[in-house]
Amino acid sequence: MDFQHIKIDKKLKIVISLEENLATLKENSFESLEIKEQLELSKKINDLSKELNFQRKINYYMNKLEKNIDESYIDESYNIFNEQGTLEARAYIKNQIALESDNKSKKQADIFLFEAKMTLSERNLADTENLYEKAIECHKSVDNLFEVGYFFQRYKSDFEKAILSYEEALDLAKENPNKYKPNIEMILNNLANLHAKDSNTKSQAEQEYFKALNLGQELAITDPHTYLADVEMTLTNLASFHSHDSSKRVETEKDYQEALTLARQLAKTNAQRYIPKVEIILNDLATFHSSDNSKRDETQKEYLEALEIARKLAVTNPDKYIPNVEMILNNLASFHSKDNTKKIETEEEYQEALNLARELAKINPEEYLPNVEMVLNNLASFHTKDNTKRGEAQEEYYEALEIARKLAKTDPDIYLPNVVMILNNLANLHAQDNNKREKAQSEYTEALEIIRELANQNPGAYLANVSKTLHNMAAFHVKDKTKILETEHEYVEALSISRKLAKLNPEVHMPSVAMTLNNLAALYTKDASNMDEAEKLYTEALNLYRVLASITPSVYGYHCANTLVMGVSYYDRSKNYLDEALKYLEPYSNSHLNVKLLKYLIKEFKQKL
């Protein structure tokens, strides 16, 4: 057959041309390039891939539309779209629609939906929203209500409208639940993601995840190739949801492990699609395990495997996966920073993460400058633990603060809290140097002023930060005998705020109550006339830590042990307190920061008693 004489459809020609351009770009090797050049070339390839995928999607919708609507202007609109652009193509369609006598039909809805997809490709969200609403006015179906709901969820962050669209789609699906089972599964998963954001609808979110999971598992029995991926996605979402509830640690572990097993299984037949999912789940599982001192070996193994996968993926697609390498390195460094035997690894991981974040920020500062700020702050926090690195820590905090201030000028809601956090950290550093106490005072004061203002506007989000800053300032003032009254007022206000917050969310804020009670008790022990009040506060703190340690021993066991030792030191409590403290320390290795020192103190006290 003479293929040269075959008439190739214009839509296909465009796809072929894009594929040829993409293949040409992919012939370039990343190996000989600097990281910045790798990122630039990889971005060009990814942008062209997106354009190609979009063109294929448009072709798919065009073909689907032509099957449903026998109108010559549909094909003509495609020609105009490719030759003159979206605006001209839309204008042409609008003119044709105006000639239609029936403006409330499924046909009209299909045209509006197609036009919405074209405007969405150019991120014209206002027009897209208008077109989607017109489509729904013309005709409602499970499919187009789901599409509209997803638009409001992903592109507009209008969760109320998204939920209304999803719920209406579910109502329509009741007419034929077997037919719409795949749609119902996806809608329930998306609804759960939305309801999970609201503390008032968390139980509803969990039920929706379970229903979506059951439906996915049913569908996967007859069609595993299509639906096992949905089961993995729902399990991952459910694990992330459960991970925020300390009473659901067993469920979280189970969800992540099942999702990981499925992702590994899927990767055997489609590595390109599912190996990245294996990497993401490993990172999330490691982050979950990192809060459990009995899981330190598993945590390290999971982070290292995730990092190895991300590095391999970044070899062929730096633009997409170098950010993942940077993220995992930062997470791994934060994990290693809690282990005195891993100081060299921690330093190397933070430095590599910082170098990568800087390179990414050169290409896309809007997206990656926040990463530079975050890694600088983390690296500085690590360096503050080493007296020989205090100069580096100060410079890193200064640079992080400069970036945060710059970002806060254009987006204060997101980055002013970061300014407060870095000012607090910098003040904590300066507070340890008698020559820099004025700087520390100034930084604490500025941090407190900013966070009070933010809390006035949004107390739910920022009151906890006010309490934290007051607590830090009090810990600074406690070293100054002329500031005893200020110290007491700061601790008392911090405690009052933490108590108020703990009534609403005890799981999150009870630890702050216990910590501030302890510190205020320690302050009162310096005055013999306040010893009764000090012991009362201490007893309340210890009782709280015992409860917290019984729920999450790997997190609060150390704090409980420390408080028990404090009772022996300050309040002449019995030797039994030391034995109890040792039991709380059993899950911890001596490499954990401060554990070795606390065990030494217990030994010393035991010899004296």
Disulfide bonds with the S-S distance in Angstrom:
none
